[in-house]
Amino acid sequence: MLPKKLREWFTGPGGGPFSTPTNAFLWTLRAVFIALTIGVATSALLYFDRRNEIVEGVASFATFLILGVVIIVVDVFTRNKQITTISSVYFGLLMGFFLGQLFWMALEPIFRGYLHPSITDFVRLFIIVVMCYISVSVLVQTKDEFRFIIPYVEFSKQIKGAKPLVLDTSVIIDGRIADICDTGVIDTKMIVPRFVLQELQAIADSSDKIKRNRGRRGLDILKRMQSNTKVELHMHEGNLAELRDVHKVDERLVVLANVLSARVVTNDFNLNKIAQLQGVEVINLNELANALKLVALPGENLNLRIVKQGDQIGQGVGYLDDGTMVVVEQGRSAIGQEVSITVTSVLQTPAGRMIFGKIDSGDTSVRRQEDRVSR
């Protein structure tokens, strides 16, 4: 039997090698890779041992083994791997090798006449390495702008399934998005642009105490979402060509969502309108919260406690469990009491839902209170 803590690490959520089928496959693949690396290193050692070259054999064995371990460590500790980065490296190497060969074919006649033949091979290798580096570097830095282009035809990425969600600063600070993620209802990728993260850091470093607390709360919410296995959270660098001349965060969010064919998640009413005007879909958490509130129809009875007086003469105000405000006609005399009311109308506003009602005529406790007031 394994110790409890070790068993929890193996099977626990998040980091254990057998916590999910994908993790189990990855750790099995890594074990096979290490075994193959040890096999190759041992073969090299035996080869040099047969030739009585012990130093070279030990050096080869250690080199293969260290390279294998380094590759595994880099793989394990590299988080949020992106297929775009891998593709950029792959195509960069192919392009660099091809361009290096072309440059060498053009320069070979010159070098052949002035350099020793043994040196020209090193020059050729150096040119290929330089071109591979330049190609990989350029493609990695511009991977978000990359398109396969044929004259008059552009093949852009097609989004299958649900569109990704781009998070606004306000919705991260609000915190309710993390609670929604905990329910497992969101099964699409969530994107946090780098400029939103920078805005959060600026708010967290503010000299104003309230802003500083809001910024730190936003960073804590992001950390909580990043460790949540039920949601896929990605950081986007936001270095698109379309964003170079856009500086305001709200405008950059809308442009980024439009380019990525994504939806914006926000609490900001103005950002909501701007995005809709530009044809970008928006999910407003305030509207979502209002849609999930209790539906009260005229004629239904509700029980609630009247906590304060209303704006108009004789009115009392109470609140339902979800925070919906209820205005009760002639309810001022029942402040501090729990009463039964009959719903007369429901008003839906951008700020939320408001319910109007009157005290049920059968509530004897209120009638006794009104009698005392009249005396």
PETA-V64055 format. One record per backbone hydrogen bond with DSSP energy under -1.0 kcal/mol. NH is the residue of the N-H (numbers start at 1). CO is the residue of the C=O. E is the energy in kcal/mol with one decimal. If there is no record, write none. Layout:
nh:NH co:CO e:E
nh:NH co:CO e:E
//
This chain:
nh:7 co:3 e:-2.5
nh:8 co:4 e:-2.5
nh:9 co:5 e:-1.9
nh:10 co:6 e:-1.8
nh:11 co:7 e:-1.9
nh:12 co:8 e:-2.4
nh:15 co:13 e:-1.2
nh:18 co:10 e:-2.5
nh:19 co:16 e:-1.5
nh:24 co:20 e:-2.4
nh:25 co:21 e:-2.2
nh:26 co:22 e:-2.5
nh:27 co:23 e:-2.6
nh:28 co:24 e:-1.9
nh:29 co:25 e:-2.6
nh:30 co:26 e:-2.4
nh:31 co:27 e:-2.1
nh:32 co:28 e:-2.3
nh:33 co:29 e:-2.3
nh:34 co:30 e:-2.5
nh:35 co:31 e:-2.2
nh:36 co:32 e:-2.6
nh:37 co:33 e:-2.5
nh:38 co:34 e:-2.6
nh:39 co:35 e:-2.1
nh:40 co:36 e:-2.6
nh:41 co:37 e:-2.7
nh:42 co:38 e:-2.5
nh:43 co:39 e:-2.2
nh:44 co:40 e:-2.2
nh:45 co:41 e:-2.2
nh:46 co:42 e:-2.5
nh:47 co:43 e:-2.2
nh:48 co:44 e:-2.2
nh:49 co:45 e:-1.9
nh:50 co:46 e:-2.0
nh:52 co:49 e:-1.6
nh:53 co:48 e:-3.1
nh:57 co:53 e:-2.0
nh:58 co:54 e:-2.7
nh:59 co:55 e:-2.4
nh:60 co:56 e:-2.4
nh:61 co:57 e:-2.5
nh:62 co:58 e:-2.7
nh:63 co:59 e:-2.4
nh:64 co:60 e:-2.5
nh:65 co:61 e:-2.0
nh:66 co:62 e:-2.7
nh:67 co:63 e:-2.4
nh:68 co:64 e:-2.1
nh:69 co:65 e:-2.2
nh:70 co:66 e:-2.7
nh:71 co:67 e:-2.3
nh:72 co:68 e:-2.0
nh:73 co:69 e:-2.7
nh:74 co:70 e:-2.6
nh:75 co:71 e:-2.1
nh:76 co:72 e:-2.5
nh:77 co:73 e:-2.4
nh:86 co:82 e:-1.7
nh:87 co:83 e:-2.6
nh:88 co:84 e:-2.1
nh:89 co:85 e:-2.2
nh:90 co:86 e:-2.5
nh:91 co:87 e:-3.0
nh:92 co:88 e:-2.2
nh:93 co:89 e:-2.3
nh:94 co:90 e:-2.0
nh:95 co:91 e:-2.9
nh:96 co:92 e:-2.8
nh:97 co:93 e:-2.5
nh:98 co:94 e:-2.2
nh:99 co:95 e:-2.9
nh:100 co:96 e:-2.6
nh:101 co:97 e:-2.0
nh:102 co:98 e:-1.9
nh:103 co:99 e:-2.8
nh:104 co:100 e:-2.3
nh:105 co:101 e:-2.3
nh:106 co:102 e:-1.8
nh:107 co:103 e:-2.2
nh:108 co:104 e:-2.3
nh:111 co:107 e:-2.2
nh:112 co:108 e:-2.7
nh:115 co:111 e:-2.7
nh:119 co:116 e:-1.1
nh:120 co:116 e:-1.7
nh:123 co:119 e:-2.1
nh:124 co:120 e:-2.4
nh:125 co:121 e:-2.1
nh:126 co:122 e:-2.5
nh:127 co:123 e:-2.3
nh:128 co:124 e:-2.1
nh:129 co:125 e:-2.4
nh:130 co:126 e:-2.5
nh:131 co:127 e:-2.4
nh:132 co:128 e:-2.4
nh:133 co:129 e:-2.3
nh:134 co:130 e:-2.5
nh:135 co:131 e:-2.5
nh:136 co:132 e:-2.6
nh:137 co:133 e:-2.6
nh:138 co:134 e:-2.4
nh:139 co:135 e:-2.4
nh:140 co:136 e:-2.5
nh:141 co:137 e:-1.8
nh:142 co:138 e:-1.3
nh:145 co:142 e:-1.4
nh:150 co:153 e:-2.5
nh:153 co:150 e:-3.1
nh:155 co:148 e:-1.9
nh:165 co:189 e:-2.5
nh:166 co:263 e:-3.5
nh:167 co:191 e:-2.6
nh:168 co:265 e:-2.0
nh:172 co:168 e:-1.4
nh:173 co:169 e:-2.3
nh:174 co:170 e:-2.0
nh:175 co:171 e:-1.2
nh:180 co:176 e:-2.2
nh:181 co:177 e:-2.0
nh:182 co:178 e:-1.6
nh:184 co:181 e:-1.2
nh:190 co:232 e:-3.2
nh:191 co:165 e:-3.7
nh:192 co:234 e:-2.7
nh:194 co:236 e:-2.5
nh:197 co:193 e:-1.8
nh:198 co:194 e:-2.2
nh:199 co:195 e:-1.7
nh:200 co:196 e:-2.2
nh:201 co:197 e:-2.2
nh:202 co:198 e:-2.2
nh:203 co:199 e:-2.2
nh:204 co:200 e:-2.5
nh:205 co:201 e:-1.4
nh:206 co:203 e:-1.4
nh:212 co:208 e:-2.6
nh:213 co:209 e:-2.3
nh:214 co:210 e:-2.0
nh:215 co:211 e:-2.7
nh:216 co:212 e:-2.3
nh:217 co:213 e:-2.1
nh:218 co:214 e:-2.1
nh:219 co:215 e:-2.0
nh:220 co:216 e:-2.2
nh:221 co:217 e:-2.3
nh:222 co:218 e:-2.2
nh:223 co:219 e:-2.2
nh:224 co:220 e:-2.2
nh:225 co:221 e:-2.4
nh:226 co:222 e:-2.4
nh:227 co:223 e:-1.4
nh:231 co:228 e:-1.1
nh:234 co:190 e:-2.7
nh:236 co:192 e:-1.9
nh:243 co:240 e:-1.1
nh:244 co:241 e:-1.1
nh:246 co:243 e:-1.1
nh:252 co:248 e:-2.4
nh:253 co:249 e:-2.3
nh:254 co:250 e:-1.9
nh:255 co:251 e:-2.4
nh:256 co:252 e:-2.7
nh:257 co:253 e:-2.6
nh:258 co:254 e:-2.1
nh:259 co:255 e:-2.3
nh:260 co:256 e:-2.5
nh:262 co:257 e:-2.9
nh:263 co:164 e:-2.6
nh:264 co:281 e:-2.4
nh:265 co:166 e:-2.9
nh:266 co:283 e:-2.0
nh:272 co:268 e:-1.9
nh:273 co:269 e:-1.8
nh:274 co:270 e:-2.5
nh:275 co:271 e:-2.5
nh:276 co:272 e:-2.0
nh:277 co:273 e:-2.2
nh:278 co:274 e:-1.2
nh:279 co:276 e:-1.3
nh:280 co:275 e:-2.8
nh:283 co:264 e:-3.2
nh:285 co:266 e:-1.7
nh:288 co:284 e:-2.2
nh:289 co:285 e:-2.6
nh:290 co:286 e:-2.2
nh:291 co:287 e:-2.1
nh:292 co:288 e:-1.2
nh:299 co:343 e:-3.0
nh:300 co:297 e:-2.2
nh:302 co:341 e:-2.2
nh:304 co:339 e:-2.1
nh:306 co:337 e:-2.2
nh:307 co:317 e:-2.4
nh:308 co:317 e:-1.6
nh:310 co:315 e:-2.5
nh:315 co:312 e:-1.7
nh:316 co:328 e:-2.4
nh:317 co:308 e:-3.2
nh:318 co:326 e:-2.5
nh:320 co:324 e:-2.4
nh:323 co:320 e:-1.8
nh:326 co:318 e:-3.2
nh:327 co:355 e:-3.1
nh:328 co:316 e:-3.4
nh:329 co:357 e:-2.9
nh:331 co:328 e:-1.3
nh:332 co:314 e:-2.1
nh:334 co:331 e:-1.3
nh:335 co:332 e:-1.3
nh:336 co:306 e:-3.9
nh:337 co:334 e:-2.2
nh:339 co:304 e:-2.8
nh:341 co:302 e:-3.0
nh:342 co:358 e:-3.2
nh:343 co:300 e:-3.0
nh:344 co:356 e:-2.8
nh:345 co:356 e:-1.7
nh:347 co:354 e:-3.4
nh:349 co:352 e:-3.0
nh:352 co:349 e:-1.3
nh:354 co:347 e:-3.1
nh:355 co:325 e:-2.4
nh:356 co:345 e:-2.9
nh:357 co:327 e:-2.4
nh:358 co:342 e:-2.1
nh:360 co:340 e:-3.0
nh:363 co:360 e:-2.0
nh:364 co:362 e:-1.1
nh:367 co:363 e:-1.3
nh:368 co:364 e:-2.2
nh:369 co:365 e:-1.7
nh:370 co:366 e:-2.5
nh:371 co:367 e:-2.0
nh:372 co:368 e:-2.0
nh:373 co:369 e:-2.0
nh:374 co:370 e:-2.4
nh:375 co:371 e:-1.8
//
